[in-house]
């Protein structure tokens, strides 16, 4: 065994991956098995469960636009779950992401239609920023109250959910209501503030300003990647004084190539040709957000402080860390990601590109289960979010093809959350022993005034 580990350089990685994914995968499998038993008992048909699950898979992946709709449904899950994971790792339970989702959507709807005539290179980032800031402020308030008054974030964020719901309803029905529409909604955002669908990218890039905006984003991302590589000891020794030139030059070169080549390439050939496909560039933002959260929490000093405050606030205080600042920062980052999720739903998913009165369907509460299922790992959240998005998208066809209520999905999700939160139950069911030397996880939340 030891010889195999020495000869296989991927053994440590595979072992760690197995430990990380083993229990969530087993919890999901168990949840689906119990769901099948419930379907059998309630229907009395041995084929009901296989038919229902096959309908779920077809609806999520194989029907027309099935995969793209599953991805669309998973995007807000990714951003909301990432926000929750930042809070969890910081020892905070931000149960108010649903309200922050609403506030972000409201701020984006206002910023998207308050000004007209701005180019997309300005208006779209402005609307995205408005939603993120709105969610960050809404979440930062409970963080500040926790440190100054001892108000527990679970209670304060829960109460602020209802304030956000009623405030959004009031603004939609009164201050921002579209008087030209028969339905209760805000005015549609400016076309320049709309989030691009993948099918519309070739047309959008024909505008030189849009092409410039994409080129700037790609230049920045290229510079960040090259900088991360240049920080490695072997690269740093080779580059020496040319490190800054390599970073700036690579970013500039990538931006120039993108500005010239992307409009021509996408106009000549583009795989996304379905004009009715709703898959939008928020998918790219969600993946970048996962990478960004991982980098922040694992590779930066602020992330280290957030994790330290979450694991042991007394030790963090003794080390000179500002507990109040870190708690407010963690809540603001969590709320900012939740607000961005609401923003994307308004700018990229809503049919009217507006904020209707009946808006969300519990994305924020489902995301608690996703974050716990993924053990707060950003890349695990990407996979778990797609799973929940696929179940959400495939539930309707499952009900139509088998007659099984689509709400069985909620039961399966609840069971998966139960088994992930209490792995001892799964080990007892399968007669498994707890791993030796298993690390103790930081508490999700501490006691009152803790």
C-alpha positions in Angstrom: 0.0 0.0 0.0 2.8 2.4 0.9 4.6 1.7 -2.3 1.5 2.5 -4.4 1.1 5.8 -2.6 4.7 6.7 -3.3 4.4 5.8 -7.0 1.1 7.5 -7.5 1.4 11.3 -7.1 -2.4 11.7 -7.3 -3.1 9.3 -4.3 -3.2 12.1 -1.7 -5.6 14.2 -3.9 -7.8 11.2 -4.7 -7.9 10.2 -1.0 -8.9 13.8 0.1 -11.5 13.9 -2.7 -13.0 10.6 -1.6 -13.2 11.8 2.0 -14.8 15.1 0.9 -17.4 13.6 -1.5 -18.0 10.3 0.1 -20.5 11.3 2.8 -22.5 13.8 0.7 -22.7 11.2 -2.1 -23.9 8.6 0.3 -26.4 11.0 1.9 -27.8 11.8 -1.6 -28.1 8.1 -2.5 -29.9 7.3 0.8 -32.3 10.2 0.3 -33.2 9.0 -3.2 -33.7 5.4 -1.9 -36.0 6.6 0.9 -37.8 8.8 -1.7 -38.4 5.7 -3.8 -39.8 3.9 -0.8 -42.1 6.8 -0.1 -43.3 6.8 -3.8 -43.9 3.1 -3.6 -45.9 3.3 -0.4 -48.0 6.2 -1.6 -48.7 4.9 -5.1 -48.7 1.1 -4.6 -46.9 0.8 -8.0 -43.5 -0.9 -8.2 -42.7 1.0 -11.4 -43.7 4.4 -10.1 -40.3 5.3 -8.6 -38.2 4.3 -11.7 -40.7 6.1 -13.9 -40.6 9.2 -11.8 -36.8 9.3 -11.6 -36.4 8.7 -15.3 -38.8 11.5 -15.9 -36.8 13.7 -13.6 -33.6 12.9 -15.5 -35.3 13.5 -18.9 -36.8 16.8 -17.8 -33.5 18.0 -16.3 -31.1 17.0 -19.1 -32.7 15.6 -22.3 -35.8 17.5 -23.1 -35.5 20.5 -25.4 -33.4 23.1 -23.6 -33.5 20.8 -20.6 -29.8 21.1 -19.7 -29.7 24.9 -20.3 -32.7 25.4 -18.1 -31.1 23.3 -15.4 -28.1 25.6 -15.6 -30.2 28.7 -15.4 -31.9 27.3 -12.3 -28.6 26.5 -10.7 -27.0 30.0 -11.1 -28.8 31.7 -8.2 -28.2 28.6 -6.1 -24.4 28.9 -6.7 -24.3 32.6 -5.6 -26.6 32.2 -2.6 -24.8 29.1 -1.4 -21.4 30.8 -1.8 -22.6 33.6 0.3 -23.8 31.2 3.0 -20.5 29.3 2.9 -18.6 32.5 3.7 -20.9 33.1 6.7 -20.6 29.5 7.9 -16.8 29.5 7.7 -16.8 32.7 9.7 -19.0 31.2 12.4 -22.2 33.0 11.2 -25.6 31.6 10.1 -26.9 34.1 7.6 -30.4 32.8 7.3 -31.5 36.0 5.7 -30.1 35.4 2.2 -33.7 35.2 0.8 -34.3 38.7 2.0 -31.0 39.9 0.6 -31.9 38.2 -2.7 -35.0 40.4 -2.8 -33.2 43.6 -1.9 -30.5 42.9 -4.6 -33.3 42.4 -7.1 -35.0 45.6 -6.1 -31.9 47.7 -6.3 -31.0 46.2 -9.7 -34.5 46.9 -11.0 -34.2 50.5 -9.9 -30.7 51.0 -11.2 -31.6 49.3 -14.5 -34.4 51.7 -15.4 -33.6 54.9 -13.6 -31.2 56.1 -16.3 -31.5 55.6 -20.1 -29.0 56.2 -22.8 -26.0 54.8 -21.0 -23.9 52.2 -23.0 -23.9 48.6 -21.8 -20.3 48.9 -20.7 -21.4 51.3 -18.0 -25.1 50.5 -17.4 -24.8 46.7 -16.9 -21.9 46.8 -14.4 -23.8 49.7 -12.6 -26.9 47.5 -12.2 -24.9 44.5 -11.1 -23.0 46.6 -8.6 -26.2 48.2 -7.2 -27.7 44.8 -6.5 -24.6 43.5 -4.8 -24.3 46.6 -2.7 -27.9 46.5 -1.7 -27.6 42.9 -0.5 -24.3 43.7 1.3 -25.8 46.6 3.2 -28.9 44.6 4.1 -26.7 41.8 5.5 -24.1 44.0 7.1 -26.7 45.5 9.5 -27.3 42.3 11.4 -23.6 41.7 11.6 -23.0 45.1 13.1 -26.0 44.6 15.5 -24.5 41.2 16.6 -21.2 42.8 17.7 -22.6 46.0 19.2 -25.8 44.7 20.9 -25.4 40.9 21.0 -28.4 40.4 18.7 -28.0 36.9 17.3 -27.7 36.9 13.5 -30.2 34.0 13.1 -33.0 36.1 14.7 -32.1 39.4 13.1 -31.6 38.1 9.6 -34.8 36.1 9.8 -36.7 39.1 10.9 -35.1 41.2 8.2 -36.3 38.7 5.6 -39.9 39.8 6.3 -39.0 43.4 6.2 -37.3 42.8 2.8 -40.4 41.0 1.5 -42.9 43.7 2.6 -40.6 46.5 1.5 -40.2 45.0 -2.0 -43.9 44.5 -2.3 -44.5 48.2 -1.3 -42.0 49.6 -3.7 -43.3 47.4 -6.6 -46.9 48.3 -6.0 -46.3 52.0 -5.4 -43.0 53.8 -5.9 -41.6 51.8 -8.9 -44.8 50.4 -10.3 -45.0 50.4 -14.1 -48.2 52.4 -14.8 -48.3 51.2 -18.4 -48.6 47.5 -17.5 -51.7 45.6 -16.4 -49.6 43.4 -14.1 -48.0 44.6 -10.9 -44.3 45.0 -11.8 -41.6 47.5 -12.1 -40.7 49.1 -15.5 -38.4 47.0 -17.6 -34.7 47.8 -17.3 -32.9 49.5 -20.2 -31.8 47.1 -22.9 -28.2 48.2 -22.1 -28.6 46.9 -18.6 -29.9 43.4 -19.6 -27.7 40.4 -18.9 -26.7 38.8 -22.2 -27.9 35.4 -23.2 -25.4 33.2 -24.8 -27.4 33.2 -28.1 -27.2 37.0 -28.2 -23.4 37.3 -27.7 -22.5 37.5 -31.4 -25.0 40.3 -32.0 -23.9 42.2 -28.8 -20.2 42.0 -29.7 -20.9 43.9 -33.0 -21.1 47.0 -30.8 -17.5 48.2 -30.4 -18.2 49.4 -26.8 -19.5 46.0 -25.9 -16.5 44.3 -27.4 -14.3 46.7 -25.5 -16.0 45.8 -22.2 -15.5 42.1 -22.8 -11.9 42.7 -23.8 -11.3 44.6 -20.6 -12.8 41.7 -18.5 -10.7 39.1 -20.3 -7.5 41.3 -19.9 -8.1 41.5 -16.2 -8.8 37.8 -15.8 -5.6 37.0 -17.8 -3.5 39.3 -15.7 -4.9 37.7 -12.5 -4.1 34.2 -13.7 -0.6 35.1 -14.8 0.0 36.9 -11.5 -1.1 33.8 -9.5 1.3 31.7 -11.6 4.1 34.3 -11.3 3.8 34.0 -7.5 5.0 30.4 -7.6 8.6 30.1 -6.5 9.8 28.5 -9.7 8.1 31.2 -11.9 9.2 34.0 -9.7 12.8 32.9 -9.9 12.6 32.8 -13.7 10.8 36.1 -14.2 12.7 38.1 -11.7 12.3 41.8 -12.4 10.2 41.1 -15.5 7.4 39.8 -13.3 5.3 43.0 -13.6 6.0 43.3 -17.3 4.8 39.7 -17.8 1.6 40.3 -15.9 0.7 43.6 -17.6 1.8 42.4 -21.0 -0.1 39.2 -20.9 -3.3 41.1 -19.9 -2.8 43.7 -22.6 -2.2 41.1 -25.2 -5.2 39.0 -24.3 -7.4 42.2 -24.3 -6.2 43.2 -27.7 -6.7 39.8 -29.2 -10.2 39.6 -27.7 -11.2 43.0 -28.9 -10.2 42.2 -32.5 -10.9 38.5 -32.8 -14.0 37.8 -30.7 -16.5 39.8 -32.8 -15.2 38.1 -36.0 -15.1 34.6 -34.5 -18.5 34.7 -32.9 -20.0 36.1 -36.1 -18.5 33.4 -38.2 -19.4 30.5 -35.9 -21.2 30.2 -32.6 -22.6 27.1 -31.0 -25.5 28.8 -29.2 -28.0 29.5 -32.0 -31.4 28.9 -30.2 -32.9 32.4 -29.8 -35.3 31.1 -27.2 -32.6 29.6 -25.0 -32.5 31.5 -21.7 -28.9 30.4 -20.7 -27.1 33.7 -19.9 -23.7 35.0 -19.0 -24.6 34.8 -15.3 -23.3 31.3 -15.5 -19.8 32.6 -16.1 -20.2 35.0 -13.2 -21.2 32.1 -10.9 -18.2 30.1 -11.8 -15.9 33.1 -11.3 -17.6 33.8 -8.0 -16.8 30.3 -6.9 -13.2 30.7 -7.8 -13.1 34.1 -6.1 -14.6 32.9 -2.9 -12.1 30.0 -2.8 -9.2 32.3 -3.4 -10.5 34.8 -0.8 -11.0 32.3 1.9 -8.0 30.1 1.3 -5.3 32.3 -0.2 -5.7 35.8 1.4 -5.1 37.4 4.7 -8.7 38.6 5.1 -9.9 35.1 4.4 -7.6 33.6 7.0 -8.9 36.1 9.5 -12.5 35.3 8.6 -11.8 31.6 9.1 -10.0 32.2 12.4 -12.8 34.3 13.7 -15.2 31.5 12.8 -13.1 28.7 14.4 -12.1 30.5 17.6 -13.0 34.2 18.1 -11.1 34.3 21.4 -7.9 33.2 19.7 -8.5 35.7 16.9 -9.0 38.5 19.4 -5.8 37.5 21.2 -4.0 37.6 17.9 -5.1 41.2 17.4 -7.8 40.6 14.8 -10.7 43.0 14.7 -13.7 40.8 15.4 -16.4 43.4 14.7 -14.8 44.3 11.3 -14.5 40.7 10.3 -18.0 39.8 11.3 -19.5 42.7 9.4 -17.2 41.9 6.4 -18.3 38.3 6.4 -22.0 39.3 6.5 -21.5 41.9 3.8 -19.8 39.5 1.4 -22.5 36.9 2.1 -25.2 39.5 1.4 -23.4 40.9 -1.6 -23.4 37.5 -3.3 -27.1 37.0 -2.4 -27.9 40.4 -3.8 -26.0 39.6 -7.0 -28.1 36.4 -7.3 -31.3 38.5 -7.2 -29.8 41.0 -9.7 -29.1 38.3 -12.2 -32.6 37.0 -11.9 -34.0 40.4 -12.8 -31.5 41.3 -15.5 -31.2 37.9 -17.2 -34.1 35.6 -16.3 -37.3 37.6 -15.8 -39.4 37.5 -19.0 -40.1 41.3 -18.7 -36.6 42.1 -17.5 -38.3 43.7 -14.5 -39.2 42.9 -10.9 -42.7 41.4 -10.8 -44.7 41.2 -7.6 -44.4 37.4 -7.3 -40.7 36.9 -7.7 -38.8 34.3 -5.8 -39.5 30.7 -5.1 -37.4 30.0 -2.0 -34.0 30.0 -3.6 -32.4 31.3 -0.4 -33.8 28.6 1.9 -32.8 25.8 -0.6 -29.3 27.2 -0.7 -28.8 26.4 3.0 -29.1 22.7 2.1 -26.8 23.1 -0.9 -24.1 24.8 1.2 -24.2 22.1 3.9 -24.4 19.4 1.3 -21.2 20.7 -0.3 -19.6 21.2 3.1 -19.1 24.9 2.2 -16.5 24.0 -0.5 -16.9 26.5 -3.4 -16.3 23.9 -6.1 -18.6 21.4 -4.3 -21.2 24.1 -4.3 -21.0 24.3 -8.1 -21.9 20.5 -8.3 -24.5 20.6 -5.6 -26.2 23.7 -7.1 -26.4 22.0 -10.5 -28.0 18.9 -8.8 -30.6 21.1 -7.1 -31.2 23.1 -10.3 -31.6 19.9 -12.3 -34.1 18.6 -9.8 -36.0 21.8 -9.8 -36.1 21.9 -13.6 -37.0 18.2 -14.0 -39.7 18.0 -11.4 -42.5 19.1 -13.7 -41.8 16.4 -16.4 -41.4 13.9 -13.6 -45.0 14.7 -12.4 -46.4 14.6 -15.9 -44.8 11.3 -16.9 -45.4 9.3 -13.6 -48.2 11.1 -11.7 -45.9 11.4 -8.7 -46.1 14.8 -7.1 -43.2 17.1 -7.9 -43.0 18.0 -4.2 -41.3 14.7 -3.6 -38.2 16.6 -4.6 -38.5 18.7 -1.5 -38.6 15.6 0.6 -35.5 14.2 -1.1 -33.7 17.5 -0.6 -34.8 17.6 3.1 -33.5 14.1 3.7 -30.2 14.8 2.0 -29.8 17.8 4.3 -30.7 15.7 7.3 -28.1 13.0 6.5 -25.4 15.5 5.7 -26.0 17.5 8.9 -26.1 14.3 10.9 -23.6 11.8 9.3 -23.8 9.6 12.3 -27.2 8.5 11.1 -25.8 7.4 7.7 -22.9 5.6 9.4 -25.4 3.8 11.6 -27.6 2.8 8.7 -24.6 1.4 6.7 -22.7 0.1 9.7 -19.7 2.4 9.0 -17.1 3.5 11.4 -16.2 7.2 11.8 -12.9 8.1 10.1 -9.9 8.0 12.5 -8.6 11.5 13.3 -11.6 13.2 11.6 -11.1 17.0 11.9 -13.5 18.9 14.1 -15.4 21.4 12.0 -15.9 25.0 13.0 -19.4 25.6 14.5 -22.0 27.0 12.1 -23.1 29.4 14.8 -22.3 30.1 18.4 -24.4 30.6 21.4 -26.2 33.8 22.3 -23.8 36.7 22.7 -20.9 34.3 21.7 
